[in-house]
Amino acid sequence: GILTNETRCLRCETVTARDETFLDLSLDIEQNSSITSCLRNFSSTETLNAEDKFFCDKCC
């Protein structure tokens, strides 16, 4: 499959998208959870800051 990673700059709102091909996904599967719930958790929004901070090509 193809997974699209999108990163949005918190300063200028520029969105950078990158497509990545994959053969399988590593999902955290908790007891009594559905596949839909696991996929939703896998694709949830994450804020990058401190050491993980995203440096935008447009404004940095």
C-alpha positions, -999 to 999 in steps of 0.1 A, spaced: 0 0 0 9 37 1 9 57 33 9 95 30 26 114 59 15 150 62 34 176 83 19 210 90 41 239 102 27 254 134 41 288 125 31 293 88 6 264 83 25 250 53 17 214 47 44 190 35 32 156 22 53 125 16 41 92 2 57 60 14 51 25 2 46 -3 27 41 -41 28 28 -42 63 19 -19 92 30 -23 128 0 -16 149 -3 -15 187 -32 -39 194 -47 -37 229 -69 -64 243 -106 -60 233 -99 -33 207 -112 -33 171 -90 -31 140 -107 2 132 -97 16 166 -61 4 161 -59 20 127 -74 52 140 -47 53 167 -20 46 142 -31 75 120 -37 100 148 -22 135 149 11 140 167 26 173 177 63 175 171 83 198 195 115 200 215 139 174 201 113 162 176 106 197 163 98 200 126 118 226 107 98 241 79 115 249 46 92 279 40 97 299 73 128 286 91 
